[in-house]
Amino acid sequence: MKKGNILWENKFLLKIRKNITWKLFIITALVFIIFISGTLVFQSLFFGKFYINKKEKNIQSETQKFKTMYNKTKDENEVVEIIRNFEENNNAKLVIMNREGKIKFITKLDNESYDAARIKIINDIIVEWVRNFNSLDDMIKYNKSVTVITDREIHGRKNILTAVPDNKREEIIFAVTSLQPVDEASSVIREFYIYFYIGAVILILLLSLIYTNMVSKPLVKLNNTAKKMASLDFSEKCDVKNEDEIGNLADTLNFLSYNLDKALTSLKKANLKLEKDIERERKIEKVRKEFVASISHELKTPINLIEGYAEGLKDNIFEGDEKDSYIDVIIDESNKMANLVSNMLKLSHLESGIIKLDREIFFMDELITYVFKKFSKVIKDKNIKVDFKMIKRVKVYADWDKMEQVMDNFITNAIKNTEKGGNIIFAIADRKDKIIVSVENTGKNIPVEDITKIWNNFYKIDKSRNRKLGGTGIGLAIVKNILELHGFEYGVKNTERGVIFYFIMDKV
């Protein structure tokens, strides 16, 4: 049980040390409680002394004032009047005695039996005091006032005696006032203080709690905002409306949060751009290497053929028809190289963005018919059946020459990948304010992993780059750049019969 209590106390103390609200509450409450307690203890201990001291100073001061008024008064009736006023205002009795000890003036008696006894006691006090403490002549001579507390009691109360010498009249003014019993009043006050103290402590605790919340709440908000800023979360703002240093600190923290968020966002954007630039550079480098490797591969074979046949012709190895055949091979390979270089230049111009489109309005079906005628002999030789599923007289707005290149490459690709006796379907389909132009050929599907790659430079589905299949892998890359330059959507899909290439154009 004791161990559990110690553990709980340790947790409580740890909570206080780490929580500013508790610290402020306890410190504020303790300060006020100590102040109230000290005040009450001080008042309880020193109230009696303070009362007596105050009474002494007051009676002495009032007696001095009376002396001043007394010296200005000639008429005895007026003297009696100011004596009565003095006694009523100060709850005191006044006696004026000459230097021989004879009473010159004394209070007029209202209640003869009561006041006579009281005057007698006062007279005895004065006589005793004169006899024991001072000579009247000495007091008058040195003009020295004396105030003492007498041991003789009147009706159970001690008295204060003040003797003020009057050199002008060679008299001494005595004032006697009773001391109220302080002990009984102190006892009542102490009992009252108990209830007052309990009420004061409760009030102090409530006020301390309110004050603590007023001070700590904005500080807690500041701390929470600062913690989130430390974890790079700038979404939360410090909502403190105080028009003081704490409010200024909150505004500064919010301003700092805004600037840090802005700077960090800019830094992230710059970093992202840098990453993209680096990635683009890597891709460009990769493409460059692939381009060099591909172009080297594409040029190596025709160069070797031309070199071999040229050396044979030089050495007169070939004669007659064989010689003409090898010359035709050299010419054919030279044409292929020229075509490859031409396509590379076209692709380079398209990718650089220096090509400008020469748009015009024309009928798309007329363009397809025109291109088909160029390849009709090749199609016929390969015994390929052609179907046309085109809507007629559809106007489009595009670059005729560039779209001709697109159709050239699509038809070339279809012929190359269609077996003898296969089919090629040319189609123009209507889609509201657009048309879908497609070229479909029967044959093998494109492997799924190659679907998105066939538009890349020098990409061939046949990884061995067999020259019997023809092509350099540049044609579809040219198609891609032309269609993107026009802003046309394009794609390729496998079908049940084979493969279909398509693009989408706007109607005019």
C-alpha positions in Angstrom: 0.0 0.0 0.0 2.8 2.4 0.9 4.7 1.5 -2.2 1.5 2.3 -4.3 1.1 5.7 -2.5 4.8 6.6 -3.2 4.4 5.6 -6.8 1.3 7.8 -7.2 3.0 10.7 -5.5 6.0 10.4 -7.8 3.7 10.4 -10.8 1.8 13.4 -9.5 5.1 15.3 -8.8 6.3 14.4 -12.3 3.1 15.7 -13.8 3.4 19.0 -11.9 7.1 19.4 -13.1 6.1 18.9 -16.7 2.9 20.8 -16.7 3.0 24.6 -16.7 -0.7 24.8 -15.8 -0.2 22.9 -12.5 3.0 24.9 -11.8 1.2 28.3 -12.2 -1.8 27.1 -10.3 0.2 25.9 -7.3 2.6 28.9 -7.2 -0.3 31.4 -7.5 -2.4 29.7 -4.9 0.5 29.3 -2.5 1.5 33.0 -2.9 -2.0 34.2 -2.1 -2.5 31.7 0.7 0.8 32.6 2.4 0.0 36.3 2.0 -3.5 35.9 3.6 -2.1 33.6 6.3 0.7 36.0 7.1 -1.7 39.0 7.2 -4.0 37.2 9.6 -1.2 36.0 11.9 0.4 39.4 11.9 -3.0 41.0 12.8 -3.7 38.5 15.4 -0.3 38.9 17.1 0.0 42.7 16.9 -3.6 44.0 16.9 -3.5 44.7 20.7 -0.2 46.6 20.5 -1.3 48.5 17.5 -4.6 49.5 19.2 -2.8 50.7 22.4 -0.2 52.6 20.3 -2.8 54.2 18.2 -4.8 55.2 21.3 -1.8 56.8 22.9 -0.9 58.8 19.9 -4.5 59.9 19.3 -5.1 61.1 22.9 -1.8 62.9 23.0 -2.4 64.6 19.7 -6.0 65.6 20.6 -4.8 67.0 24.0 -2.2 69.2 22.2 -5.0 70.5 20.0 -7.1 71.2 23.1 -4.2 73.1 24.7 -4.0 75.4 21.6 -7.7 76.1 21.7 -7.6 76.5 25.5 -4.9 79.2 25.3 -7.0 81.2 22.9 -10.1 81.2 25.1 -10.7 83.8 27.9 -14.2 83.1 29.0 -14.6 80.3 31.5 -17.9 79.2 30.0 -16.2 78.7 26.7 -13.5 76.7 28.4 -16.1 74.4 29.9 -17.7 74.1 26.4 -14.4 73.1 24.7 -13.7 70.7 27.6 -17.1 69.0 27.1 -16.5 68.8 23.3 -13.1 67.3 23.8 -14.5 64.6 26.2 -17.4 63.8 23.9 -15.2 63.5 20.8 -12.4 61.5 22.4 -14.3 59.5 25.1 -12.0 60.9 27.7 -12.1 62.9 30.9 -10.1 66.2 31.2 -8.6 67.8 34.3 -6.7 71.1 34.4 -4.4 71.5 37.4 -2.1 74.4 38.4 1.5 74.0 39.5 0.5 73.7 43.1 -1.6 70.6 42.3 -5.0 72.2 42.7 -7.7 71.4 40.1 -8.7 74.5 38.2 -11.2 72.9 35.8 -12.9 69.5 35.8 -15.7 67.9 33.8 -19.2 68.8 34.7 -21.1 65.9 36.2 -24.1 64.5 34.4 -24.7 61.4 36.5 -23.6 62.7 39.9 -23.2 59.3 41.7 -21.5 57.6 38.7 -19.3 60.4 37.5 -18.3 61.4 41.1 -16.8 58.0 41.7 -15.2 58.1 38.3 -13.7 61.6 38.9 -12.4 60.5 42.3 -10.6 57.6 40.7 -9.2 59.8 38.0 -8.1 62.3 40.6 -6.4 59.5 42.5 -4.6 58.3 39.3 -3.3 61.8 38.7 -2.2 62.3 42.2 -0.5 59.0 42.3 1.2 59.6 39.0 2.4 63.1 40.1 3.7 61.7 43.4 5.5 58.7 41.8 6.8 59.9 38.5 7.2 63.6 38.1 7.2 67.0 39.7 4.6 69.4 38.2 7.2 72.2 38.3 9.6 70.2 36.3 7.0 69.4 33.7 6.0 73.0 33.3 9.7 74.1 33.3 10.8 71.6 30.6 7.5 71.7 28.7 7.6 67.9 28.3 4.4 65.9 27.6 4.1 62.4 29.2 1.7 59.5 28.3 1.5 56.4 30.4 -0.8 53.4 30.9 -1.9 53.2 34.5 -2.4 50.0 36.4 -5.4 51.3 38.3 -8.6 50.2 36.6 -12.0 51.9 36.3 -14.8 49.4 35.9 -12.3 46.7 35.0 -10.5 48.7 32.3 -7.0 50.1 32.3 -6.5 53.8 31.4 -4.2 55.9 29.4 -3.1 59.1 31.1 -1.6 62.0 29.1 -0.1 65.0 30.8 0.5 68.1 28.6 2.2 71.1 30.3 0.9 74.6 29.4 3.7 77.1 30.0 1.6 80.0 29.0 -0.8 79.6 32.0 1.6 77.5 34.1 -0.9 74.7 34.2 -0.9 71.0 33.3 -3.7 69.5 31.2 -4.5 65.9 32.1 -6.6 63.6 29.8 -7.6 60.2 30.9 -9.2 57.6 28.5 -10.0 54.0 29.0 -8.6 51.1 27.1 -11.2 48.8 25.7 -10.6 45.1 26.5 -8.8 43.8 23.4 -8.6 40.1 24.4 -12.3 39.5 24.0 -12.4 41.3 20.7 -9.3 39.4 19.5 -11.0 36.1 20.4 -14.1 37.0 18.3 -11.9 38.2 15.5 -9.8 35.0 15.6 -13.0 32.9 15.3 -14.2 35.1 12.4 -10.8 34.7 10.8 -11.3 30.9 10.7 -14.4 31.3 8.5 -12.8 34.1 6.6 -9.7 32.1 6.0 -11.6 29.0 4.6 -13.6 31.3 2.3 -10.5 33.1 1.2 -8.7 29.9 0.4 -11.6 28.6 -1.7 -11.8 31.9 -3.5 -8.0 32.0 -4.0 -8.1 28.5 -5.5 -10.9 29.4 -7.9 -9.2 32.7 -8.9 -5.9 30.9 -9.2 -7.5 28.3 -11.5 -9.0 31.0 -13.7 -5.8 33.0 -13.8 -3.7 29.9 -14.5 -6.0 29.0 -17.4 -5.8 32.5 -18.8 -2.0 32.4 -18.7 -1.3 28.8 -19.6 -3.9 28.2 -22.3 -2.2 30.4 -24.9 1.2 29.0 -23.9 -0.1 25.5 -24.4 -1.4 26.5 -27.8 2.0 28.0 -28.7 3.7 24.8 -27.5 1.4 22.6 -29.6 1.9 24.7 -32.7 5.7 24.7 -32.2 5.7 20.9 -31.8 3.9 20.5 -35.1 6.3 23.0 -36.7 9.1 20.9 -35.4 7.6 17.8 -37.2 7.3 20.0 -40.4 3.5 20.2 -40.1 2.5 23.8 -40.8 -1.2 23.3 -41.1 -2.1 24.4 -37.6 -2.1 28.1 -36.7 -1.8 29.5 -33.2 -5.2 31.1 -32.4 -4.3 33.5 -29.6 -6.2 36.8 -29.5 -4.2 38.4 -26.6 -3.0 41.9 -27.3 0.2 41.5 -25.3 3.6 39.9 -25.6 2.0 36.4 -25.8 -0.3 37.5 -28.6 2.7 39.1 -30.4 4.6 35.8 -29.9 1.7 33.9 -31.4 1.6 36.2 -34.5 5.3 35.9 -34.9 5.0 32.1 -34.7 2.2 32.0 -37.3 4.3 34.3 -39.5 7.3 32.0 -39.1 5.1 29.0 -39.8 3.8 30.6 -43.0 7.3 31.5 -44.2 8.7 28.1 -43.4 5.8 26.4 -45.1 6.3 28.6 -48.1 10.0 28.0 -48.2 9.6 24.2 -47.6 7.0 24.0 -50.4 9.3 25.9 -52.8 12.2 23.6 -51.7 10.0 20.5 -52.4 9.0 21.8 -55.8 12.6 22.6 -56.6 13.7 19.2 -55.4 10.9 17.5 -57.3 11.9 19.5 -60.4 15.5 18.5 -59.9 14.6 14.8 -59.5 12.6 15.1 -62.7 15.5 16.8 -64.5 17.8 14.1 -63.2 15.4 11.4 -64.3 15.0 13.0 -67.7 18.7 13.3 -68.1 19.0 9.6 -67.2 16.3 8.7 -69.7 18.0 11.0 -72.4 21.3 9.3 -71.7 19.7 5.9 -71.9 17.9 6.8 -75.1 21.1 8.2 -76.5 23.0 5.0 -75.8 20.1 2.9 -77.2 20.0 5.3 -80.2 23.7 4.9 -80.9 23.5 1.1 -80.4 20.4 0.9 -82.6 21.7 3.1 -85.4 25.0 1.3 -85.3 23.2 -2.0 -85.6 21.0 -0.7 -88.4 23.9 0.7 -90.4 26.4 -2.1 -89.8 24.6 -4.7 -92.0 24.1 -2.5 -95.1 27.6 -1.1 -94.8 29.1 -4.6 -94.6 27.1 -5.7 -97.6 28.1 -2.7 -99.6 31.7 -3.1 -98.6 31.8 -6.8 -99.5 30.0 -6.5 -102.8 32.1 -3.5 -103.8 35.3 -5.3 -103.1 34.1 -8.3 -105.1 33.2 -6.0 -108.0 36.6 -4.3 -107.8 38.4 -7.7 -108.0 36.1 -8.7 -110.9 34.9 -11.8 -109.0 31.3 -11.4 -110.4 30.3 -11.4 -114.1 27.2 -11.1 -116.1 23.8 -11.3 -114.4 25.5 -12.1 -111.0 27.4 -8.8 -111.3 24.2 -6.9 -112.0 22.5 -8.6 -109.0 25.1 -7.5 -106.6 25.1 -4.0 -108.0 21.3 -4.0 -107.3 22.0 -5.1 -103.7 24.4 -2.3 -103.2 21.9 0.2 -104.6 19.1 -1.3 -102.5 21.1 -1.2 -99.3 22.2 2.4 -100.1 18.5 3.4 -100.5 17.7 1.7 -97.2 20.5 3.7 -95.5 19.3 6.9 -97.1 15.7 6.1 -96.0 17.0 5.4 -92.4 18.9 8.7 -92.3 15.9 10.5 -93.7 13.6 9.0 -91.1 16.1 9.8 -88.3 16.2 13.5 -89.5 12.4 13.6 -89.5 12.2 12.1 -86.0 14.9 14.5 -84.8 13.0 17.5 -86.1 9.7 16.3 -84.6 11.3 15.7 -81.2 13.1 19.0 -81.2 9.8 20.9 -81.7 11.1 23.0 -84.6 8.5 21.4 -87.0 5.5 23.6 -87.6 2.2 22.1 -88.8 0.7 23.4 -92.1 -2.9 22.6 -91.3 -5.6 22.6 -93.9 -9.2 21.2 -94.3 -9.5 18.0 -96.3 -11.5 14.8 -96.4 -9.9 12.0 -94.4 -11.2 9.2 -96.6 -9.5 10.8 -99.6 -6.2 10.7 -97.8 -6.6 7.0 -96.9 -7.5 6.2 -100.5 -4.5 8.1 -101.8 -2.1 6.3 -99.5 -3.6 2.9 -100.2 -3.0 3.3 -103.9 0.7 3.7 -103.3 0.8 0.3 -101.6 -1.7 -1.5 -103.7 0.9 -3.4 -105.7 2.7 -4.7 -102.6 -0.7 -5.6 -101.1 -1.7 -7.5 -104.2 1.7 -9.3 -104.4 1.2 -10.6 -100.9 -2.4 -11.6 -101.7 -3.8 -9.5 -98.8 -7.5 -8.7 -98.8 -8.4 -5.2 -98.0 -11.7 -4.0 -96.5 -12.9 -0.4 -96.3 -15.3 0.6 -93.5 -15.1 4.3 -93.8 -17.8 7.0 -93.6 -17.4 9.3 -96.6 -16.8 13.0 -96.9 -15.7 13.7 -93.4 -13.8 17.0 -93.1 -10.8 17.3 -90.8 -8.3 20.0 -90.0 -4.7 18.8 -90.0 -1.4 18.8 -91.9 -1.9 16.6 -95.0 1.7 15.7 -95.5 2.3 14.7 -91.8 -0.9 12.7 -91.7 0.2 11.0 -95.0 3.4 9.9 -93.1 1.2 8.5 -90.3 -0.9 6.5 -92.8 2.3 5.4 -94.7 3.7 4.0 -91.5 0.5 2.4 -90.3 -0.1 0.6 -93.7 3.6 -0.4 -93.9 3.4 -1.8 -90.4 0.2 -3.7 -91.3 1.5 -5.2 -94.5 4.7 -6.2 -92.8 2.9 -8.1 -90.0 0.1 -9.6 -92.2 0.7 -13.1 -93.5 -0.1 -14.0 -97.2 -3.8 -14.3 -97.7 -4.5 -12.2 -94.6 -6.7 -9.1 -94.2 -6.2 -5.4 -93.6 -9.2 -3.2 -92.6 -9.3 0.5 -93.1 -12.0 2.2 -91.0 -13.4 5.6 -90.2 -16.0 5.5 -87.4 -18.2 8.3 -86.2 -18.1 9.5 -82.6 -20.3 12.6 -82.1 -18.0 15.5 -83.0 -15.0 13.3 -83.6 -13.9 10.4 -85.9 -11.8 7.3 -85.1 -9.4 6.4 -87.9 -8.0 2.8 -87.6 -5.9 0.3 -89.5 -6.4 -3.4 -88.4 -4.4 -6.3 -89.7 -4.9 -10.0 -89.1 -2.0 -12.0 -87.6 -0.2 -12.4 -84.3 -1.1 -10.2 -81.2 1.5 -7.9 -79.8 2.9 -9.3 -76.4 1.4 -7.3 -73.5 4.8 -6.2 -72.3 5.5 -4.6 -75.7 2.2 -2.7 -76.1 3.5 0.5 -74.4 7.0 0.2 -75.8 6.4 0.0 -79.6 6.2 3.8 -79.9 9.8 4.1 -78.7 12.7 4.8 -81.0 14.2 1.8 -82.7 11.9 -0.6 -80.7 11.2 -3.9 -82.4 9.1 -6.7 -81.2 11.6 -9.0 -82.8 14.5 -8.6 -80.4 16.9 -10.3 -82.9 16.2 -7.4 -85.4 15.8 -9.8 -88.3 16.2 -7.9 -91.5 13.7 -10.2 -93.3 10.9 -8.5 -91.4 12.0 -5.1 -92.6 11.7 -1.8 -90.7 14.0 0.1 -88.4 11.8 0.8 -85.4 11.6 4.5 -86.2 8.3 4.5 -88.1 5.9 4.3 -85.1 8.1 6.8 -83.2 7.5 9.3 -86.1 3.8 8.5 -85.9 3.7 9.2 -82.2 5.4 12.6 -82.5 3.2 13.7 -85.4 -0.1 12.7 -83.6 1.1 14.4 -80.4 2.0 17.5 -82.4 -1.6 17.6 -83.7 -2.9 16.9 -80.2 -4.7 13.7 -81.4 -5.4 10.8 -79.1 -3.8 7.5 -80.4 -3.2 3.9 -79.4 -2.9 0.2 -80.3 -4.9 -2.8 -79.1 -4.9 -6.5 -79.7 -8.1 -7.9 -81.2 -9.4 -11.4 -81.8 -8.1 -11.2 -85.4 -4.8 -9.5 -84.8 -3.8 -5.9 -84.1 -5.5 -2.5 -84.6 -3.7 0.9 -84.6 -6.0 4.0 -84.3 -6.1 7.7 -83.7 -9.0 10.2 -83.0 -9.5 13.4 -84.9 -11.9 16.4 -84.5 -14.5 16.9 -87.2 -14.7 20.3 -88.9 
